[in-house]
């Protein structure tokens, strides 16, 4: 289970919440989730998950939230490469954040160890939008139309400009937030991000943002299993 702060804020007024209470509301809901996962709560919550009373991962998009997770002694975090805001829909360059994603990672690890977590518990993962095709050009040309529509539609609601091909191409560059390309290029990019973050335990690879046909999604999944995963496994031998 991955638990994190969402980028969509439209539901706050719908349910009578104030955006100014964002952090407090997240902490409250997280504590409720942890409560219903504990054994003593299973009598009132049917089919509650078994095992640990912590979520598998908690997501963080910046240094403050990463450190907060560590202070609360959570055993894992997802740090997503994103742009200068905390919105999950933003792309960008992981080294241009303020502070950069690697700095948030270091703060997360240091704070966690100061509060009693072991290095083995302080795991880091990366969430990225991505797509794999035979060639990088094919992957980019296939993914862009649906991705541009989705980002432009969201942008209209939030006062942001339309997604352009130039912006898209920048985001899928060497250190950009989009994991789009041939199997070899995707492997290389995953390894670069892992190195910048001092090692990652998982990659969350999201392909549905572009509303691709099922046949293309299946081919991409096959390429990930047949070429990306074996290449990554080879680097850890």
C-alpha positions in Angstrom: 0.0 0.0 0.0 1.3 3.4 -1.0 -0.1 6.3 1.0 0.6 9.9 0.1 -0.6 13.5 -0.3 -2.5 13.9 -3.5 -2.1 16.8 -5.9 -5.9 17.4 -6.4 -7.3 20.0 -4.1 -10.8 20.3 -5.5 -12.3 18.0 -2.9 -11.3 20.2 0.0 -14.3 22.6 -0.3 -16.5 19.8 -1.4 -16.2 18.1 1.9 -16.0 21.3 4.0 -12.2 21.2 4.6 -9.8 24.1 4.5 -6.7 23.9 2.3 -4.8 25.6 5.0 -5.3 22.5 7.1 -3.7 20.3 4.5 -0.9 18.8 6.6 -3.0 18.3 9.7 -5.7 16.5 7.7 -3.2 14.2 6.1 -1.7 13.3 9.5 -5.2 12.7 10.9 -6.3 10.4 8.1 -3.0 8.6 8.2 -3.4 7.9 11.9 -6.9 6.6 11.2 -5.5 4.2 8.5 -2.8 2.9 10.8 -5.4 2.4 13.6 -7.7 0.2 11.4 -4.7 -1.9 10.3 -3.9 -2.9 13.8 -5.1 -6.4 15.0 -7.4 -5.0 17.7 -9.3 -3.0 15.0 -10.0 -6.0 12.8 -13.2 -6.9 14.7 -14.9 -3.7 13.3 -13.1 -3.4 10.0 -13.7 -6.4 7.7 -10.9 -7.9 5.7 -8.3 -5.5 7.2 -4.8 -6.1 5.8 -2.7 -8.5 7.8 0.9 -8.1 8.9 2.6 -4.8 9.7 0.6 -1.9 11.1 2.3 0.5 8.8 1.6 1.2 5.1 4.2 -0.2 2.8 5.2 3.3 1.6 4.4 6.8 2.3 4.9 9.4 -0.4 6.8 12.7 -0.1 7.3 15.3 -2.7 9.7 17.6 -0.9 12.2 18.0 1.9 9.7 19.0 4.6 7.3 16.1 4.0 10.2 13.6 3.6 11.6 14.7 6.9 8.2 14.6 8.5 7.8 10.9 7.4 11.2 10.1 9.0 10.3 11.8 12.2 7.1 9.8 12.4 9.3 6.7 12.0 7.7 5.3 8.8 9.6 2.6 7.3 9.6 3.7 3.6 9.0 6.7 1.4 8.3 7.4 -2.2 10.1 10.5 -3.4 8.8 11.5 -6.8 10.9 13.5 -9.3 8.8 16.6 -9.9 8.8 20.2 -10.7 9.1 23.3 -8.6 5.7 22.7 -6.9 4.6 19.7 -5.0 1.8 18.8 -7.4 2.1 15.2 -8.6 1.0 16.2 -12.1 4.0 18.5 -12.5 7.1 17.2 -14.3 10.5 18.8 -14.4 14.1 18.1 -13.5 14.9 16.4 -10.3 18.0 18.4 -9.7 16.2 21.8 -10.1 13.9 21.4 -7.2 14.3 23.7 -4.2 15.7 21.8 -2.5 16.5 19.1 -5.1 15.1 15.6 -4.8 18.5 14.2 -3.7 18.6 16.8 -0.9 15.2 15.7 0.3 16.4 12.1 0.2 19.4 12.8 2.3 17.3 14.8 4.8 14.8 11.9 5.0 17.5 9.3 5.7 19.4 11.5 8.3 16.2 12.5 10.1 15.0 8.9 10.2 18.3 7.6 11.7 18.2 10.4 14.3 14.7 9.2 15.4 15.7 5.6 15.8 15.1 4.0 12.3 17.7 1.7 10.9 19.3 2.3 7.5 17.5 -0.8 6.2 14.1 0.6 7.2 14.7 3.9 5.5 13.8 2.8 2.0 13.3 5.1 -0.9 11.3 4.6 -4.1 10.5 6.7 -7.1 7.2 7.3 -8.8 7.4 8.2 -12.5 5.1 8.4 -15.5 6.5 6.3 -18.2 6.2 4.2 -21.4 8.5 1.8 -23.2 8.6 1.1 -26.9 11.1 -0.4 -29.4 12.7 3.0 -30.0 12.8 6.3 -28.0 11.2 8.2 -30.9 8.3 5.7 -31.1 7.8 5.9 -27.3 7.7 9.7 -27.3 5.4 10.0 -30.3 3.0 7.4 -29.0 2.8 8.8 -25.4 2.7 12.6 -26.1 -0.8 13.1 -27.6 -2.7 11.5 -24.7 -0.3 12.9 -22.1 -0.6 16.4 -23.5 -4.4 16.3 -23.5 -4.5 15.1 -19.9 -2.0 17.7 -18.6 -3.6 20.5 -20.6 -7.1 19.6 -19.2 -5.7 19.6 -15.7 -3.8 22.8 -16.4 -7.0 24.6 -17.4 -8.5 23.9 -14.0 -5.4 25.2 -12.2 -4.5 28.1 -14.3 -1.5 26.5 -16.1 -0.5 26.8 -19.7 -1.1 24.0 -22.2 1.4 21.1 -22.4 3.7 21.6 -25.4 5.9 19.1 -27.2 9.0 21.2 -26.2 8.1 20.9 -22.5 7.3 17.2 -22.9 10.7 16.5 -24.6 12.5 18.4 -21.8 10.8 16.3 -19.1 11.8 13.1 -20.8 15.5 14.2 -21.0 18.4 12.7 -19.2 17.4 13.9 -15.7 13.8 14.7 -16.4 10.7 13.3 -14.6 9.3 11.2 -17.5 10.5 7.6 -17.9 9.9 7.3 -21.6 12.0 5.6 -24.2 13.5 2.4 -25.5 14.2 -0.4 -22.9 17.9 0.5 -22.8 17.2 4.2 -22.3 14.7 3.5 -19.5 17.2 1.2 -17.8 19.9 3.9 -17.9 17.5 6.5 -16.5 16.4 4.3 -13.7 20.0 3.7 -12.7 20.8 7.4 -12.9 17.9 8.2 -10.5 18.9 5.4 -8.2 22.5 6.7 -8.0 21.4 10.3 -7.4 19.2 9.1 -4.5 21.7 6.7 -2.9 19.8 3.6 -4.0 16.0 3.0 -4.4 14.0 -0.1 -3.4 11.2 0.3 -6.0 10.1 2.1 -9.1 6.4 2.9 -9.5 5.9 3.0 -13.3 2.7 4.7 -14.3 1.6 4.4 -17.9 -2.1 5.3 -17.9 -1.8 9.1 -18.0 -1.7 9.0 -21.8 -4.9 6.9 -22.3 -3.1 4.5 -24.6 -4.9 1.6 -26.4 -4.7 -1.7 -24.5 -2.5 -3.3 -27.1 0.2 -0.7 -26.7 0.0 -0.9 -22.9 0.4 -4.7 -23.2 3.4 -4.4 -25.4 5.0 -1.9 -23.1 4.4 -4.2 -20.1 6.0 -7.1 -22.0 9.0 -5.0 -22.8 9.4 -4.0 -19.1 9.3 -7.7 -18.1 11.4 -9.1 -20.9 14.1 -6.4 -21.3 14.0 -3.7 -18.5 13.7 -5.9 -15.4 16.4 -8.4 -16.6 18.8 -5.6 -17.3 18.2 -4.0 -13.9 18.7 -7.4 -12.2 22.0 -7.9 -14.0 23.4 -4.7 -12.5 22.8 -6.1 -9.0 24.7 -9.3 -9.5 
